[in-house]
Amino acid sequence: MDEEITTLEAKLTELVNAVSLLRQENNEMKPTVETLQEENKILKAKINEATMKIENLLGQLPG
């Protein structure tokens, strides 16, 4: 019984350490994710603007 408890304690400690490490990694990644999301938003706006300009130019072509 003591051996089972010791094994469970070791596994629980390992799990707690893994969760702690993952939380730390997530916190370190959050600023990068936010920056990339903002860059993505800006690029989408630029693509939309370029698409509208191209559509306008195509509309001006004779044909």
mmCIF file as Biopython writes it, N, C-alpha, C and O atoms, coordinates in Angstrom:
data_model
#
loop_
_atom_site.group_PDB
_atom_site.id
_atom_site.type_symbol
_atom_site.label_atom_id
_atom_site.label_alt_id
_atom_site.label_comp_id
_atom_site.label_asym_id
_atom_site.label_entity_id
_atom_site.label_seq_id
_atom_site.pdbx_PDB_ins_code
_atom_site.Cartn_x
_atom_site.Cartn_y
_atom_site.Cartn_z
_atom_site.occupancy
_atom_site.B_iso_or_equiv
_atom_site.auth_seq_id
_atom_site.auth_asym_id
_atom_site.pdbx_PDB_model_num
ATOM 1   N N  . MET A ? 1  ? 0.821   -1.198 0.000   1.0 0.0 1  A 1 
ATOM 2   C CA . MET A ? 1  ? 0.000   0.000  0.000   1.0 0.0 1  A 1 
ATOM 3   C C  . MET A ? 1  ? 0.865   1.263  0.000   1.0 0.0 1  A 1 
ATOM 4   O O  . MET A ? 1  ? 0.590   2.214  -0.731  1.0 0.0 1  A 1 
ATOM 5   N N  . ASP A ? 2  ? 1.921   1.258  0.834   1.0 0.0 2  A 1 
ATOM 6   C CA . ASP A ? 2  ? 2.819   2.411  0.881   1.0 0.0 2  A 1 
ATOM 7   C C  . ASP A ? 2  ? 3.501   2.626  -0.462  1.0 0.0 2  A 1 
ATOM 8   O O  . ASP A ? 2  ? 3.708   3.761  -0.890  1.0 0.0 2  A 1 
ATOM 9   N N  . GLU A ? 3  ? 3.844   1.541  -1.113  1.0 0.0 3  A 1 
ATOM 10  C CA . GLU A ? 3  ? 4.509   1.643  -2.419  1.0 0.0 3  A 1 
ATOM 11  C C  . GLU A ? 3  ? 3.569   2.280  -3.448  1.0 0.0 3  A 1 
ATOM 12  O O  . GLU A ? 3  ? 4.000   3.088  -4.270  1.0 0.0 3  A 1 
ATOM 13  N N  . GLU A ? 4  ? 2.299   1.917  -3.400  1.0 0.0 4  A 1 
ATOM 14  C CA . GLU A ? 4  ? 1.318   2.497  -4.320  1.0 0.0 4  A 1 
ATOM 15  C C  . GLU A ? 4  ? 1.154   3.992  -4.073  1.0 0.0 4  A 1 
ATOM 16  O O  . GLU A ? 4  ? 1.056   4.779  -5.014  1.0 0.0 4  A 1 
ATOM 17  N N  . ILE A ? 5  ? 1.127   4.369  -2.817  1.0 0.0 5  A 1 
ATOM 18  C CA . ILE A ? 5  ? 0.999   5.787  -2.471  1.0 0.0 5  A 1 
ATOM 19  C C  . ILE A ? 5  ? 2.229   6.550  -2.942  1.0 0.0 5  A 1 
ATOM 20  O O  . ILE A ? 5  ? 2.112   7.650  -3.483  1.0 0.0 5  A 1 
ATOM 21  N N  . THR A ? 6  ? 3.395   5.977  -2.741  1.0 0.0 6  A 1 
ATOM 22  C CA . THR A ? 6  ? 4.632   6.614  -3.183  1.0 0.0 6  A 1 
ATOM 23  C C  . THR A ? 6  ? 4.633   6.777  -4.701  1.0 0.0 6  A 1 
ATOM 24  O O  . THR A ? 6  ? 5.028   7.822  -5.216  1.0 0.0 6  A 1 
ATOM 25  N N  . THR A ? 7  ? 4.194   5.752  -5.407  1.0 0.0 7  A 1 
ATOM 26  C CA . THR A ? 7  ? 4.124   5.818  -6.869  1.0 0.0 7  A 1 
ATOM 27  C C  . THR A ? 7  ? 3.138   6.891  -7.310  1.0 0.0 7  A 1 
ATOM 28  O O  . THR A ? 7  ? 3.424   7.664  -8.225  1.0 0.0 7  A 1 
ATOM 29  N N  . LEU A ? 8  ? 1.984   6.940  -6.664  1.0 0.0 8  A 1 
ATOM 30  C CA . LEU A ? 8  ? 0.987   7.959  -6.995  1.0 0.0 8  A 1 
ATOM 31  C C  . LEU A ? 8  ? 1.504   9.362  -6.704  1.0 0.0 8  A 1 
ATOM 32  O O  . LEU A ? 8  ? 1.268   10.287 -7.482  1.0 0.0 8  A 1 
ATOM 33  N N  . GLU A ? 9  ? 2.205   9.522  -5.591  1.0 0.0 9  A 1 
ATOM 34  C CA . GLU A ? 9  ? 2.783   10.822 -5.256  1.0 0.0 9  A 1 
ATOM 35  C C  . GLU A ? 9  ? 3.787   11.253 -6.315  1.0 0.0 9  A 1 
ATOM 36  O O  . GLU A ? 9  ? 3.809   12.416 -6.718  1.0 0.0 9  A 1 
ATOM 37  N N  . ALA A ? 10 ? 4.613   10.323 -6.765  1.0 0.0 10 A 1 
ATOM 38  C CA . ALA A ? 10 ? 5.606   10.632 -7.793  1.0 0.0 10 A 1 
ATOM 39  C C  . ALA A ? 10 ? 4.925   11.030 -9.099  1.0 0.0 10 A 1 
ATOM 40  O O  . ALA A ? 10 ? 5.332   11.990 -9.753  1.0 0.0 10 A 1 
ATOM 41  N N  . LYS A ? 11 ? 3.896   10.292 -9.468  1.0 0.0 11 A 1 
ATOM 42  C CA . LYS A ? 11 ? 3.168   10.609 -10.699 1.0 0.0 11 A 1 
ATOM 43  C C  . LYS A ? 11 ? 2.459   11.954 -10.584 1.0 0.0 11 A 1 
ATOM 44  O O  . LYS A ? 11 ? 2.426   12.730 -11.539 1.0 0.0 11 A 1 
ATOM 45  N N  . LEU A ? 12 ? 1.895   12.224 -9.410  1.0 0.0 12 A 1 
ATOM 46  C CA . LEU A ? 12 ? 1.216   13.494 -9.196  1.0 0.0 12 A 1 
ATOM 47  C C  . LEU A ? 12 ? 2.208   14.653 -9.263  1.0 0.0 12 A 1 
ATOM 48  O O  . LEU A ? 12 ? 1.917   15.692 -9.854  1.0 0.0 12 A 1 
ATOM 49  N N  . THR A ? 13 ? 3.365   14.473 -8.662  1.0 0.0 13 A 1 
ATOM 50  C CA . THR A ? 13 ? 4.407   15.496 -8.718  1.0 0.0 13 A 1 
ATOM 51  C C  . THR A ? 13 ? 4.831   15.742 -10.161 1.0 0.0 13 A 1 
ATOM 52  O O  . THR A ? 13 ? 5.007   16.888 -10.575 1.0 0.0 13 A 1 
ATOM 53  N N  . GLU A ? 14 ? 4.994   14.677 -10.915 1.0 0.0 14 A 1 
ATOM 54  C CA . GLU A ? 14 ? 5.369   14.793 -12.328 1.0 0.0 14 A 1 
ATOM 55  C C  . GLU A ? 14 ? 4.284   15.547 -13.106 1.0 0.0 14 A 1 
ATOM 56  O O  . GLU A ? 14 ? 4.592   16.393 -13.946 1.0 0.0 14 A 1 
ATOM 57  N N  . LEU A ? 15 ? 3.038   15.240 -12.826 1.0 0.0 15 A 1 
ATOM 58  C CA . LEU A ? 15 ? 1.923   15.909 -13.495 1.0 0.0 15 A 1 
ATOM 59  C C  . LEU A ? 15 ? 1.883   17.392 -13.145 1.0 0.0 15 A 1 
ATOM 60  O O  . LEU A ? 15 ? 1.698   18.235 -14.022 1.0 0.0 15 A 1 
ATOM 61  N N  . VAL A ? 16 ? 2.053   17.708 -11.874 1.0 0.0 16 A 1 
ATOM 62  C CA . VAL A ? 16 ? 2.050   19.107 -11.435 1.0 0.0 16 A 1 
ATOM 63  C C  . VAL A ? 16 ? 3.186   19.870 -12.105 1.0 0.0 16 A 1 
ATOM 64  O O  . VAL A ? 16 ? 2.996   21.007 -12.537 1.0 0.0 16 A 1 
ATOM 65  N N  . ASN A ? 17 ? 4.358   19.262 -12.196 1.0 0.0 17 A 1 
ATOM 66  C CA . ASN A ? 17 ? 5.493   19.908 -12.855 1.0 0.0 17 A 1 
ATOM 67  C C  . ASN A ? 17 ? 5.219   20.127 -14.339 1.0 0.0 17 A 1 
ATOM 68  O O  . ASN A ? 17 ? 5.560   21.175 -14.887 1.0 0.0 17 A 1 
ATOM 69  N N  . ALA A ? 18 ? 4.609   19.149 -14.985 1.0 0.0 18 A 1 
ATOM 70  C CA . ALA A ? 18 ? 4.287   19.278 -16.408 1.0 0.0 18 A 1 
ATOM 71  C C  . ALA A ? 18 ? 3.280   20.405 -16.634 1.0 0.0 18 A 1 
ATOM 72  O O  . ALA A ? 18 ? 3.427   21.195 -17.567 1.0 0.0 18 A 1 
ATOM 73  N N  . VAL A ? 19 ? 2.266   20.476 -15.784 1.0 0.0 19 A 1 
ATOM 74  C CA . VAL A ? 19 ? 1.262   21.538 -15.903 1.0 0.0 19 A 1 
ATOM 75  C C  . VAL A ? 19 ? 1.916   22.898 -15.697 1.0 0.0 19 A 1 
ATOM 76  O O  . VAL A ? 19 ? 1.624   23.847 -16.424 1.0 0.0 19 A 1 
ATOM 77  N N  . SER A ? 20 ? 2.782   22.991 -14.726 1.0 0.0 20 A 1 
ATOM 78  C CA . SER A ? 20 ? 3.480   24.245 -14.453 1.0 0.0 20 A 1 
ATOM 79  C C  . SER A ? 20 ? 4.328   24.669 -15.647 1.0 0.0 20 A 1 
ATOM 80  O O  . SER A ? 20 ? 4.330   25.839 -16.030 1.0 0.0 20 A 1 
ATOM 81  N N  . LEU A ? 21 ? 5.036   23.728 -16.225 1.0 0.0 21 A 1 
ATOM 82  C CA . LEU A ? 21 ? 5.873   24.020 -17.390 1.0 0.0 21 A 1 
ATOM 83  C C  . LEU A ? 21 ? 5.017   24.470 -18.570 1.0 0.0 21 A 1 
ATOM 84  O O  . LEU A ? 21 ? 5.373   25.420 -19.267 1.0 0.0 21 A 1 
ATOM 85  N N  . LEU A ? 22 ? 3.903   23.801 -18.796 1.0 0.0 22 A 1 
ATOM 86  C CA . LEU A ? 22 ? 3.020   24.174 -19.903 1.0 0.0 22 A 1 
ATOM 87  C C  . LEU A ? 22 ? 2.414   25.557 -19.693 1.0 0.0 22 A 1 
ATOM 88  O O  . LEU A ? 22 ? 2.264   26.321 -20.647 1.0 0.0 22 A 1 
ATOM 89  N N  . ARG A ? 23 ? 2.069   25.879 -18.465 1.0 0.0 23 A 1 
ATOM 90  C CA . ARG A ? 23 ? 1.544   27.223 -18.173 1.0 0.0 23 A 1 
ATOM 91  C C  . ARG A ? 23 ? 2.597   28.282 -18.473 1.0 0.0 23 A 1 
ATOM 92  O O  . ARG A ? 23 ? 2.299   29.324 -19.057 1.0 0.0 23 A 1 
ATOM 93  N N  . GLN A ? 24 ? 3.823   28.002 -18.067 1.0 0.0 24 A 1 
ATOM 94  C CA . GLN A ? 24 ? 4.914   28.940 -18.317 1.0 0.0 24 A 1 
ATOM 95  C C  . GLN A ? 24 ? 5.122   29.122 -19.820 1.0 0.0 24 A 1 
ATOM 96  O O  . GLN A ? 24 ? 5.270   30.247 -20.297 1.0 0.0 24 A 1 
ATOM 97  N N  . GLU A ? 25 ? 5.131   28.014 -20.563 1.0 0.0 25 A 1 
ATOM 98  C CA . GLU A ? 25 ? 5.299   28.094 -22.016 1.0 0.0 25 A 1 
ATOM 99  C C  . GLU A ? 25 ? 4.158   28.888 -22.648 1.0 0.0 25 A 1 
ATOM 100 O O  . GLU A ? 25 ? 4.390   29.716 -23.529 1.0 0.0 25 A 1 
ATOM 101 N N  . ASN A ? 26 ? 2.944   28.641 -22.208 1.0 0.0 26 A 1 
ATOM 102 C CA . ASN A ? 26 ? 1.793   29.379 -22.740 1.0 0.0 26 A 1 
ATOM 103 C C  . ASN A ? 26 ? 1.930   30.873 -22.479 1.0 0.0 26 A 1 
ATOM 104 O O  . ASN A ? 26 ? 1.671   31.689 -23.364 1.0 0.0 26 A 1 
ATOM 105 N N  . ASN A ? 27 ? 2.338   31.229 -21.267 1.0 0.0 27 A 1 
ATOM 106 C CA . ASN A ? 27 ? 2.513   32.639 -20.930 1.0 0.0 27 A 1 
ATOM 107 C C  . ASN A ? 27 ? 3.606   33.284 -21.765 1.0 0.0 27 A 1 
ATOM 108 O O  . ASN A ? 27 ? 3.500   34.455 -22.131 1.0 0.0 27 A 1 
ATOM 109 N N  . GLU A ? 28 ? 4.651   32.533 -22.068 1.0 0.0 28 A 1 
ATOM 110 C CA . GLU A ? 28 ? 5.728   33.061 -22.900 1.0 0.0 28 A 1 
ATOM 111 C C  . GLU A ? 28 ? 5.281   33.230 -24.350 1.0 0.0 28 A 1 
ATOM 112 O O  . GLU A ? 28 ? 5.772   34.114 -25.052 1.0 0.0 28 A 1 
ATOM 113 N N  . MET A ? 29 ? 4.360   32.394 -24.798 1.0 0.0 29 A 1 
ATOM 114 C CA . MET A ? 29 ? 3.911   32.438 -26.192 1.0 0.0 29 A 1 
ATOM 115 C C  . MET A ? 29 ? 2.808   33.461 -26.440 1.0 0.0 29 A 1 
ATOM 116 O O  . MET A ? 29 ? 2.619   33.892 -27.578 1.0 0.0 29 A 1 
ATOM 117 N N  . LYS A ? 30 ? 2.089   33.851 -25.418 1.0 0.0 30 A 1 
ATOM 118 C CA . LYS A ? 30 ? 0.949   34.756 -25.597 1.0 0.0 30 A 1 
ATOM 119 C C  . LYS A ? 30 ? 1.320   36.050 -26.318 1.0 0.0 30 A 1 
ATOM 120 O O  . LYS A ? 30 ? 0.611   36.431 -27.250 1.0 0.0 30 A 1 
ATOM 121 N N  . PRO A ? 31 ? 2.392   36.745 -25.937 1.0 0.0 31 A 1 
ATOM 122 C CA . PRO A ? 31 ? 2.727   37.978 -26.662 1.0 0.0 31 A 1 
ATOM 123 C C  . PRO A ? 31 ? 3.021   37.725 -28.142 1.0 0.0 31 A 1 
ATOM 124 O O  . PRO A ? 31 ? 2.643   38.527 -28.996 1.0 0.0 31 A 1 
ATOM 125 N N  . THR A ? 32 ? 3.685   36.627 -28.444 1.0 0.0 32 A 1 
ATOM 126 C CA . THR A ? 32 ? 3.986   36.303 -29.835 1.0 0.0 32 A 1 
ATOM 127 C C  . THR A ? 32 ? 2.705   36.040 -30.610 1.0 0.0 32 A 1 
ATOM 128 O O  . THR A ? 32 ? 2.550   36.510 -31.738 1.0 0.0 32 A 1 
ATOM 129 N N  . VAL A ? 33 ? 1.802   35.304 -30.018 1.0 0.0 33 A 1 
ATOM 130 C CA . VAL A ? 33 ? 0.521   35.003 -30.669 1.0 0.0 33 A 1 
ATOM 131 C C  . VAL A ? 33 ? -0.249  36.298 -30.919 1.0 0.0 33 A 1 
ATOM 132 O O  . VAL A ? 33 ? -0.804  36.492 -32.001 1.0 0.0 33 A 1 
ATOM 133 N N  . GLU A ? 34 ? -0.284  37.170 -29.938 1.0 0.0 34 A 1 
ATOM 134 C CA . GLU A ? 34 ? -1.008  38.432 -30.092 1.0 0.0 34 A 1 
ATOM 135 C C  . GLU A ? 34 ? -0.395  39.281 -31.200 1.0 0.0 34 A 1 
ATOM 136 O O  . GLU A ? 34 ? -1.118  39.885 -31.992 1.0 0.0 34 A 1 
ATOM 137 N N  . THR A ? 35 ? 0.930   39.329 -31.259 1.0 0.0 35 A 1 
ATOM 138 C CA . THR A ? 35 ? 1.614   40.081 -32.308 1.0 0.0 35 A 1 
ATOM 139 C C  . THR A ? 35 ? 1.303   39.502 -33.680 1.0 0.0 35 A 1 
ATOM 140 O O  . THR A ? 35 ? 1.008   40.243 -34.618 1.0 0.0 35 A 1 
ATOM 141 N N  . LEU A ? 36 ? 1.367   38.191 -33.798 1.0 0.0 36 A 1 
ATOM 142 C CA . LEU A ? 36 ? 1.083   37.545 -35.077 1.0 0.0 36 A 1 
ATOM 143 C C  . LEU A ? 36 ? -0.370  37.738 -35.495 1.0 0.0 36 A 1 
ATOM 144 O O  . LEU A ? 36 ? -0.656  37.907 -36.680 1.0 0.0 36 A 1 
ATOM 145 N N  . GLN A ? 37 ? -1.280  37.714 -34.544 1.0 0.0 37 A 1 
ATOM 146 C CA . GLN A ? 37 ? -2.688  37.947 -34.867 1.0 0.0 37 A 1 
ATOM 147 C C  . GLN A ? 37 ? -2.893  39.366 -35.391 1.0 0.0 37 A 1 
ATOM 148 O O  . GLN A ? 37 ? -3.654  39.576 -36.335 1.0 0.0 37 A 1 
ATOM 149 N N  . GLU A ? 38 ? -2.223  40.329 -34.786 1.0 0.0 38 A 1 
ATOM 150 C CA . GLU A ? 38 ? -2.336  41.716 -35.242 1.0 0.0 38 A 1 
ATOM 151 C C  . GLU A ? 38 ? -1.729  41.870 -36.635 1.0 0.0 38 A 1 
ATOM 152 O O  . GLU A ? 38 ? -2.306  42.538 -37.493 1.0 0.0 38 A 1 
ATOM 153 N N  . GLU A ? 39 ? -0.569  41.257 -36.863 1.0 0.0 39 A 1 
ATOM 154 C CA . GLU A ? 39 ? 0.047   41.302 -38.191 1.0 0.0 39 A 1 
ATOM 155 C C  . GLU A ? 39 ? -0.868  40.657 -39.229 1.0 0.0 39 A 1 
ATOM 156 O O  . GLU A ? 39 ? -1.004  41.167 -40.341 1.0 0.0 39 A 1 
ATOM 157 N N  . ASN A ? 40 ? -1.485  39.557 -38.875 1.0 0.0 40 A 1 
ATOM 158 C CA . ASN A ? 40 ? -2.408  38.864 -39.773 1.0 0.0 40 A 1 
ATOM 159 C C  . ASN A ? 40 ? -3.591  39.765 -40.130 1.0 0.0 40 A 1 
ATOM 160 O O  . ASN A ? 40 ? -4.018  39.815 -41.283 1.0 0.0 40 A 1 
ATOM 161 N N  . LYS A ? 41 ? -4.106  40.466 -39.141 1.0 0.0 41 A 1 
ATOM 162 C CA . LYS A ? 41 ? -5.227  41.383 -39.364 1.0 0.0 41 A 1 
ATOM 163 C C  . LYS A ? 41 ? -4.831  42.489 -40.344 1.0 0.0 41 A 1 
ATOM 164 O O  . LYS A ? 41 ? -5.595  42.832 -41.245 1.0 0.0 41 A 1 
ATOM 165 N N  . ILE A ? 42 ? -3.640  43.038 -40.161 1.0 0.0 42 A 1 
ATOM 166 C CA . ILE A ? 42 ? -3.149  44.098 -41.044 1.0 0.0 42 A 1 
ATOM 167 C C  . ILE A ? 42 ? -2.963  43.567 -42.464 1.0 0.0 42 A 1 
ATOM 168 O O  . ILE A ? 42 ? -3.346  44.226 -43.431 1.0 0.0 42 A 1 
ATOM 169 N N  . LEU A ? 43 ? -2.380  42.385 -42.588 1.0 0.0 43 A 1 
ATOM 170 C CA . LEU A ? 43 ? -2.162  41.801 -43.910 1.0 0.0 43 A 1 
ATOM 171 C C  . LEU A ? 43 ? -3.481  41.496 -44.619 1.0 0.0 43 A 1 
ATOM 172 O O  . LEU A ? 43 ? -3.589  41.688 -45.830 1.0 0.0 43 A 1 
ATOM 173 N N  . LYS A ? 44 ? -4.473  41.030 -43.886 1.0 0.0 44 A 1 
ATOM 174 C CA . LYS A ? 44 ? -5.789  40.778 -44.490 1.0 0.0 44 A 1 
ATOM 175 C C  . LYS A ? 44 ? -6.387  42.075 -45.023 1.0 0.0 44 A 1 
ATOM 176 O O  . LYS A ? 44 ? -6.978  42.093 -46.102 1.0 0.0 44 A 1 
ATOM 177 N N  . ALA A ? 45 ? -6.234  43.152 -44.273 1.0 0.0 45 A 1 
ATOM 178 C CA . ALA A ? 45 ? -6.747  44.445 -44.718 1.0 0.0 45 A 1 
ATOM 179 C C  . ALA A ? 45 ? -6.026  44.892 -45.986 1.0 0.0 45 A 1 
ATOM 180 O O  . ALA A ? 45 ? -6.655  45.419 -46.904 1.0 0.0 45 A 1 
ATOM 181 N N  . LYS A ? 46 ? -4.713  44.686 -46.044 1.0 0.0 46 A 1 
ATOM 182 C CA . LYS A ? 46 ? -3.945  45.053 -47.237 1.0 0.0 46 A 1 
ATOM 183 C C  . LYS A ? 46 ? -4.370  44.217 -48.439 1.0 0.0 46 A 1 
ATOM 184 O O  . LYS A ? 46 ? -4.463  44.732 -49.553 1.0 0.0 46 A 1 
ATOM 185 N N  . ILE A ? 47 ? -4.625  42.941 -48.219 1.0 0.0 47 A 1 
ATOM 186 C CA . ILE A ? 47 ? -5.078  42.066 -49.307 1.0 0.0 47 A 1 
ATOM 187 C C  . ILE A ? 47 ? -6.437  42.534 -49.816 1.0 0.0 47 A 1 
ATOM 188 O O  . ILE A ? 47 ? -6.665  42.593 -51.024 1.0 0.0 47 A 1 
ATOM 189 N N  . ASN A ? 48 ? -7.327  42.861 -48.905 1.0 0.0 48 A 1 
ATOM 190 C CA . ASN A ? 48 ? -8.649  43.359 -49.308 1.0 0.0 48 A 1 
ATOM 191 C C  . ASN A ? 48 ? -8.533  44.651 -50.107 1.0 0.0 48 A 1 
ATOM 192 O O  . ASN A ? 48 ? -9.226  44.831 -51.109 1.0 0.0 48 A 1 
ATOM 193 N N  . GLU A ? 49 ? -7.662  45.543 -49.666 1.0 0.0 49 A 1 
ATOM 194 C CA . GLU A ? 49 ? -7.455  46.807 -50.372 1.0 0.0 49 A 1 
ATOM 195 C C  . GLU A ? 49 ? -6.885  46.550 -51.766 1.0 0.0 49 A 1 
ATOM 196 O O  . GLU A ? 49 ? -7.341  47.146 -52.741 1.0 0.0 49 A 1 
ATOM 197 N N  . ALA A ? 50 ? -5.902  45.677 -51.862 1.0 0.0 50 A 1 
ATOM 198 C CA . ALA A ? 50 ? -5.306  45.354 -53.158 1.0 0.0 50 A 1 
ATOM 199 C C  . ALA A ? 50 ? -6.333  44.699 -54.081 1.0 0.0 50 A 1 
ATOM 200 O O  . ALA A ? 50 ? -6.360  44.976 -55.280 1.0 0.0 50 A 1 
ATOM 201 N N  . THR A ? 51 ? -7.167  43.840 -53.527 1.0 0.0 51 A 1 
ATOM 202 C CA . THR A ? 51 ? -8.213  43.183 -54.322 1.0 0.0 51 A 1 
ATOM 203 C C  . THR A ? 51 ? -9.177  44.210 -54.900 1.0 0.0 51 A 1 
ATOM 204 O O  . THR A ? 51 ? -9.554  44.128 -56.069 1.0 0.0 51 A 1 
ATOM 205 N N  . MET A ? 52 ? -9.573  45.172 -54.083 1.0 0.0 52 A 1 
ATOM 206 C CA . MET A ? 52 ? -10.488 46.213 -54.568 1.0 0.0 52 A 1 
ATOM 207 C C  . MET A ? 52 ? -9.836  47.045 -55.664 1.0 0.0 52 A 1 
ATOM 208 O O  . MET A ? 52 ? -10.485 47.377 -56.657 1.0 0.0 52 A 1 
ATOM 209 N N  . LYS A ? 53 ? -8.554  47.386 -55.494 1.0 0.0 53 A 1 
ATOM 210 C CA . LYS A ? 53 ? -7.849  48.168 -56.511 1.0 0.0 53 A 1 
ATOM 211 C C  . LYS A ? 53 ? -7.763  47.391 -57.823 1.0 0.0 53 A 1 
ATOM 212 O O  . LYS A ? 53 ? -7.979  47.956 -58.896 1.0 0.0 53 A 1 
ATOM 213 N N  . ILE A ? 54 ? -7.453  46.121 -57.742 1.0 0.0 54 A 1 
ATOM 214 C CA . ILE A ? 54 ? -7.362  45.286 -58.946 1.0 0.0 54 A 1 
ATOM 215 C C  . ILE A ? 54 ? -8.728  45.186 -59.624 1.0 0.0 54 A 1 
ATOM 216 O O  . ILE A ? 54 ? -8.826  45.272 -60.848 1.0 0.0 54 A 1 
ATOM 217 N N  . GLU A ? 55 ? -9.770  45.007 -58.831 1.0 0.0 55 A 1 
ATOM 218 C CA . GLU A ? 55 ? -11.117 44.937 -59.399 1.0 0.0 55 A 1 
ATOM 219 C C  . GLU A ? 55 ? -11.491 46.244 -60.090 1.0 0.0 55 A 1 
ATOM 220 O O  . GLU A ? 55 ? -12.126 46.228 -61.144 1.0 0.0 55 A 1 
ATOM 221 N N  . ASN A ? 56 ? -11.102 47.369 -59.507 1.0 0.0 56 A 1 
ATOM 222 C CA . ASN A ? 56 ? -11.353 48.665 -60.139 1.0 0.0 56 A 1 
ATOM 223 C C  . ASN A ? 56 ? -10.598 48.784 -61.452 1.0 0.0 56 A 1 
ATOM 224 O O  . ASN A ? 56 ? -11.152 49.235 -62.454 1.0 0.0 56 A 1 
ATOM 225 N N  . LEU A ? 57 ? -9.331  48.379 -61.447 1.0 0.0 57 A 1 
ATOM 226 C CA . LEU A ? 57 ? -8.535  48.439 -62.673 1.0 0.0 57 A 1 
ATOM 227 C C  . LEU A ? 57 ? -9.121  47.530 -63.748 1.0 0.0 57 A 1 
ATOM 228 O O  . LEU A ? 57 ? -9.194  47.913 -64.915 1.0 0.0 57 A 1 
ATOM 229 N N  . LEU A ? 58 ? -9.531  46.346 -63.362 1.0 0.0 58 A 1 
ATOM 230 C CA . LEU A ? 58 ? -10.130 45.424 -64.327 1.0 0.0 58 A 1 
ATOM 231 C C  . LEU A ? 58 ? -11.437 45.992 -64.881 1.0 0.0 58 A 1 
ATOM 232 O O  . LEU A ? 58 ? -11.768 45.777 -66.047 1.0 0.0 58 A 1 
ATOM 233 N N  . GLY A ? 59 ? -12.161 46.702 -64.059 1.0 0.0 59 A 1 
ATOM 234 C CA . GLY A ? 59 ? -13.407 47.318 -64.504 1.0 0.0 59 A 1 
ATOM 235 C C  . GLY A ? 59 ? -13.184 48.448 -65.489 1.0 0.0 59 A 1 
ATOM 236 O O  . GLY A ? 59 ? -14.075 48.779 -66.272 1.0 0.0 59 A 1 
ATOM 237 N N  . GLN A ? 60 ? -11.998 49.042 -65.456 1.0 0.0 60 A 1 
ATOM 238 C CA . GLN A ? 60 ? -11.684 50.146 -66.362 1.0 0.0 60 A 1 
ATOM 239 C C  . GLN A ? 60 ? -11.155 49.669 -67.712 1.0 0.0 60 A 1 
ATOM 240 O O  . GLN A ? 60 ? -11.075 50.453 -68.657 1.0 0.0 60 A 1 
ATOM 241 N N  . LEU A ? 61 ? -10.796 48.407 -67.807 1.0 0.0 61 A 1 
ATOM 242 C CA . LEU A ? 61 ? -10.287 47.873 -69.071 1.0 0.0 61 A 1 
ATOM 243 C C  . LEU A ? 61 ? -11.410 47.806 -70.099 1.0 0.0 61 A 1 
ATOM 244 O O  . LEU A ? 61 ? -12.541 47.434 -69.785 1.0 0.0 61 A 1 
ATOM 245 N N  . PRO A ? 62 ? -11.076 48.172 -71.327 1.0 0.0 62 A 1 
ATOM 246 C CA . PRO A ? 62 ? -12.101 48.040 -72.364 1.0 0.0 62 A 1 
ATOM 247 C C  . PRO A ? 62 ? -12.358 46.566 -72.646 1.0 0.0 62 A 1 
ATOM 248 O O  . PRO A ? 62 ? -11.457 45.730 -72.583 1.0 0.0 62 A 1 
ATOM 249 N N  . GLY A ? 63 ? -13.548 46.292 -72.943 1.0 0.0 63 A 1 
ATOM 250 C CA . GLY A ? 63 ? -13.738 44.898 -73.269 1.0 0.0 63 A 1 
ATOM 251 C C  . GLY A ? 63 ? -15.114 44.480 -73.183 1.0 0.0 63 A 1 
ATOM 252 O O  . GLY A ? 63 ? -15.423 43.315 -73.434 1.0 0.0 63 A 1 
#
